[in-house]
Each structure stands twice: as structure tokens, then as C-alpha cells.
Amino acid sequence: MNQKRNQKTNAGLTFLSKKATFTPMIIEKNKSLKSYNTFGIEVKATEFVEVTTEEDLLRILLQYQGKPIFILSGGSNMLLTKDIEALVIHIKIEGITTEKTDDQHKIRINVGAGESWHDFVLYCIKNNFGGVENLSLIPGYVGSAPIQNIGAYGVELKDTFHSCQAIEVATGKRITFTKEDCQFGYRDSIFKRKAKNKYIITQVSFVLTTQNHQLHTAYGAITAELAKNNISQPTIQNISDAVIAIRKSKLPNPKEIGNSGSFFKNPVISKAKFNNILKAYPNAPSYVIDENSIKVPAGWLIEQCGFKGKRWGDAGIHKNQALVLVNYANATGSEIKQIAENIKETIKSRFDISLESEVNIF
């Protein structure tokens, strides 16, 4: 892996111990995390601290070296099933800067890990920076986006990703991960595999277009939404508006109903297995990956099994989107996890397809 280290910090965590005194950070005890996860699950952290600068992050890592820590970003892609017996470090490093590239039609944008993803997208739209408009209204922070390689409506984060800055937890070294280093896959990256829990992303850089934008309108209902509004030559603003309208019509607002968006990945199966599905469901939706692989919408599979709109107490599946598990009020993470397991078992039994969770379960 091509890791570029900032030479000023090669001494690792120990370099901070020689610095002058800092203003103490507030470490809270027995902190509720209900407002820090979009499912709205009530769990507690043994200790909790919010960091707004890379220096603060390094200081807290030095202070808690060798002790258990838990990194919390926007809390939008996680299901908490128990209290976190560790120091929860909430990453709120903000800031957006731009710089020129060798291509006069493109610009590089450097974004703090604690910036809201959707606010970042709106910033790009406002400044006519193209490439992320299809990713409008995705909840969470920028720093967690590379981990998941977030995607929607035919576009993935990797399409505009340039690099990210991260802190190595064990040493405090600043490391740059290139696109190649990140080993992006479908809702996947090196940060979910061999680099898991070893690095904390502090900044993400993108390369976006400033003109002659490459628009993606063929995936999902974008074309129909544009046509409904009599838009034949869309701008990135039009596409963003269309995506927002579609998402609002299908997905519940986490501020109103606790959820984490799509709970499962869309499974990729063999063409032969999909042909067997077609025998029973001639109109089954699909997306061709290659000559031997087919992607099937997980939401469609779940809906065929009758889960859509089902509710058990305060936990259930959303009435408009079978891919979204929800907390209507005071469901526990364990209750929602049990529903997810029931869905997996049913899909496996009925279709011989193994669903994989997109949401991280703790």
C-alpha cells in the first residue's frame, strides 16, 4: 500500500508529549448516544469526547493509548445493540478548502471528516462543482463516506475520490491513502477489512468538474422525475433536486423515524440462479453486472417475502421501502437486529440468496 507519511509527525504519539499545555478537553461519563445515531437507539458510552481538530484527536489518542476507544462519525450507518464500554471519540473536524488541478475544468476539494455529507454536496451544487449530485441527501459525515464507499443512483464515492488523510491509531502518524490504497468495492473499502479500526480519517479530498459535467440520469427514477418536471437538459442542480425528491418519497427522515437507510446490500448472484428466479417471478428487477453476474434489489426480495410494512412493537420495516428497518420510538438495537436476522433467514430459505448487511452492527 502506498502510504505517504508527514515527516513532521514520524515520532508518532510521543511527539505531542513535548508540546506546550493545551486547553483540557471535556470527557463526559455515562453519555447517552441516542442523539448520535440515526436509528435513535438508547445506549450509553462509558466515556465520550468530541474532537474538532486533528491536534485534539492526537492528544486524546496519547492520553488513552492502550485503552479501548470507539470512533463515532455521523452515526448514520450503524446499529448499536449494547452500551459502548470504551471512550467514544466523536469526530467533528470541519472545514472545506479548494485548490486548482492540472486540468482547468476540474477542481480539488479537501473536506474535514466532521462535515455533513449532504451539506458538502449542497456546497458543491452551489459552486457548480459536478460529480456528487447523485449522492444528495445521504445522511452522515464525510469522514465515514470512504469507509463504506457510499453510493446511490449509479454513482459511488470512488468515482470522484482523490485521497484521504488519516491518523494511525497505534502511532499517531498522519497517512495519506490514495484511491488505489483504499481498495474500493461495492459498499466496501480497505477500512472495512485489513485496515479496520487501525486508522481514523480526518480529511477527504475529491476531484470534481467545474464545467462539461458528466451527468448520470439513467439509474433508478431520475429520468422519470426530470420528465415530470419537464426538464430535458438537466443541470447538476436539477439532478440533485430529483434525487432529493425521490429519496424523500421512499425513505423516512431519521429525525422523524429512526433508521439507517438501506440496511442490506443488493446481492450479486449468478445468471443461472437469476434465471431460476425468473421462472417464478417473470418481472423480477435486475441489473446486469457482467455476462455471468446479476445484481438483484434486496428490497424487492424482502418485499416478496411479505416483510414490507411489518412491525413488532417499536421495531419494523418501513411501509414505503422494504430495505429500510426502522425504530418507531423506543426499539432496542437487539430488536432491530433480530428482524434483520429473520429477513436473512427467510431470503436464504426462499431464494437461496445470502443477504449481507450494509449497516455496521455493534
N, C-alpha and C positions, 0 to 999 in steps of 0.2 A: 504494500500500500504506500502510495506516495504521500508521506506526511511531512509538511513543511513546518518547522518549529521556529517560533520567535526567539531569537538568540538571547534577548534580554531576560527571558524567564526560564532559561535552561536549568537554573538551580532548583527548579520545582517549587514545592510548597514552602520550603525553608526560606526563600528569598523575602517573603513578607515579614518574617520574624525580625528582620533588621530595619524595618521601616519605622517611621515615627508613629506616635499614638494616633488612633482613629476614634471617631465618634462611635460609641458602642451601638451595636445592632440590638433590636428588641427581639428576644426569643420568648415566644409565648408557650405556655404549658397547657396541655389538655385542650388543644384547639379544635373546634368543630370545623370540619371540611365540607359541610353541606353546601355552602355557597361557592365552593371552589371546584365542584364537579358538576357537569351539566345534567347528570342524572338526578342531582339533588339528594344523594344518599347521605344519611346522617351517620358519619363515622368521625372519630377523633384522632388527632395526631398527638403523640406523646409530647413532641416539641415542634414548633413551627417558626420559620423565619422567612421574611420576604427580602430578596436581594434586588437592587436596582442598578448595580454597576458590577462590572467584571471584578473589580478590586474587592468589593464586598463578598462576592462569591468565593474568591480565593482565600479571603480571611476566614470565612466560615468553614471552608474545607480544611484549613490549617487547624482551626480550633477543634474540629470534630474528626480529625484524622484517625482512622482505625475504628470509628464508631459507625453504626448503621445510619444511612441517610436515604431519603426518598425524594426524588426530583419531581416537582409538580409544575406543569406548564399551565395551559388553559383549562385542563380537566375535561376536555371535550371528547376524548377517545378512550375513556377508562370507566370501568365498573369496579367500585370499591365494595368489597364484601366483608371487611373487618377493619378494626382500628389499626392505624399505622404506628407500630411501636418503633419509631425512629424519628430523627429530625427531618421534618418535611421542609425542603427548600423550595420556595415559590419563586420562580424566575420571572422578574418583571423588568428586565433590561430593555429599554425602549430607545427609539431614535431611528431616523431614516436619512441616509445620505446618498447622493448620486455622483457618478463620475463618468467621464467620456470613455468610449471604447475606440478601437481602431476603425470600426465601421460607423460611419457618420449617421447611419439610420438606426443605430442601436445605442442603448444606454445601460450602464450597470448600476444597480440599486442595492445598497447594503442596509439591511433591516435588523434592528435589535430583536432578540428572541422573544422578548416580552410584549411585542406589538400585536394587537389583534389582527388576525389574518384578514378578516373582511375589511377592516379599516385600511389595511395595506392595499387591498385590491381597489377600494374606492379612491385611494390616493393615486394609484396608477391610472385609473379611468380619468380622473380629474386632470391629470397631466399628459393624457394621451400616450401612455406607455402601454403597449399591447402585449398580450401573451397570457395573462392570468384572469381575463374577464370571465371565462367559463367556470372559474373556481370561486365565483361570488357566493357570499352568504354561508361559506363553510365556517363553522364555529372553531374556536381555539386560537392559539398563538402561533406566530411564525416559527418559533423555535422547534416546535414539535412536528411541523409540516414535513421536513425531510425524513424524519424517523418513519413516518407512515407512507411517504411518497403519496400524499393526498391527491385525489383525482376526482373529476366529475365531467360529464358531458363531453367525452372524447379527449380530455386534456389531463395531463398529470404534472405534478410539480417538477419532475425531472426534465420536462420539455423546456423550461426556462431557467432551471437551476444552474448556477455557476460554481459556487463553492459555499462552504460554511466554516465558521470559526468555532472551535470547541475547546473546553478545558478538560484535560485528562485528570480524572478524579484522584488517582493514586499519586500523581506527581505535581499537579498544578500547572503543567506545561500547556501553552497555547498551541493548538494544532489546526492546520488548515486541511479540510477534506475537499478534494476535487469531486466532480461528478463521477469520475471513474472510481475513485476511492469508495464512494457511497454504495456502489453495487445495487442500484435501484432495481426493484422488480415491482410486480403488481401488489400495491399496498405493502411494500417491503423495502428494506434497506439493510445495510450492514449494522445499523444501530438497533435492529431488532434481532440480530444474530450474534456474531462473534464480538461486536463492539457494544453489546447491550450492557447498560449500567456502568460502562467504563468512561464515558465522556458526557459532558454537559454542553449542549450547543448554546452559544451566546450571540451569534450573529449569522444571518443567512444572506447570501448575495445572489442576485438574479440578473440575467441579461434580457432586456425587453426591447421591443421595437418602438421607434418614435414615428414611423410612417410606413406605408405599404404593409400594414398588419396582415398576418396570415390568420384569417378567421375560420373558426370551427363551428359550423351550424348544422351539420348532418346528424349528429348524435342526439338521441332522445327526442324531446318535443320542441327543441329550439326553433326548427323551421316552421312548425305549426304556430308557435307563439308569435313569431315575427310576422307570419302571414295574417294572423288575426288582427295585428296592429297595422296592416298594410305597409310593412317595411320590406322593400325589395333590395335595397342596397344598405345593409346594416353597418353601423359603426360599432366600435368596441363598447360604447355606452349602451347601444341597443341590445347587444348580446348579453351584457351584464344585467340589464333590466329584465330581459326574457328569462334568464336563469333564475333571478331572484323571484320572479312571478311563479315560475314552475316549482321551485323549491318551497315557497310559501304555501302553494296549493297542495303539496304532497307531504311535507314534513312539518311536524309540530315545532313550535318555538320552545326551546329549552327553558326559557324564562316563564313559560306558561305550563308546560308539561315536561317533566324531567325526561331526558333522553340523550342518546349519544349518536344520533344519526343512524346510518346504516350499521347494523350490528354484525352482519356477516359479509364475507367476501362473495362475489359472484363466482361460483365454481367453474373451472375449466375441465371439460370431460372429453372423452374420445368421440369421434364422429360416429362410431359404431354404437356406443351407448346412447348418443342422442337420437339415432335412428330408431332405437327401441322405444324411446320416449314418444317419438312422433307417431308410433303405431297406436298409442292410446290417446295422445294429445296432438292431433294434426296441426294445430295452430300454435304450438309451443314456441315462444320467442327465443331468439338466439343471436349470437354474434360470432362470426367466423374469425378464429384466431389464425389458423393456417389450414392446410389441406387435411390434417388429421385431428385438429382440436377445435372444440366449440365452447364458447362461454354461454352459460345459461343464467338468467337473472335469478338470484337467490330468492328475491321477493315473490316471484311467480311460483317457485317451488313451494314456498311456505304457504302461499295463498291456496294452492291446490289441496293442501292438507288441512284446510279449514281453520288455520290459526288467526287469520286477519280479523282484528277487532275483538279477539278474545280477551277476557280479563279475569284475573284471580286476585280478589282483594284490590290492593292499590297497584299491583303489577300486571302488565299485559302487553298486547301488541296493538299498535296504532290502527285505527279504523280505516285510514286512508293509505297506509303504506305498511305492508306486511313485513318489511325489512327492518322496521323500527320498533324496538322494545321500549316500553315507557314506564315511568314511575308517576302515577296519577297524584300521589300525595306523599304517603309515608311508607312506601315499599322499602324493603331491605335489599341490599345488593345480592344476598343469597337467594332471595325470592326471584329476582330477575335472572340470576344465573341458572336457577332450576328451570325456568321457562326456556332459556336458551338450550339447555341440555335436552329437554323434551323435544324441541324443534329438531335438533340434530339427530336424535334417535329416530324420529318419525320420518325425516327425509331419507335417512340411510335405509330404513326398512322399506319404504315405498319406492324410492327411485334408485337405490344403491349408489347414492352420492353422499360424500362426506363434506359437510359444510365446515368452514373454518371461520372462527370469529375474527372480525376486523377490529373490534373493541378489545383493548387490553384489560384483562381481569386480574385484580389483586385481592 
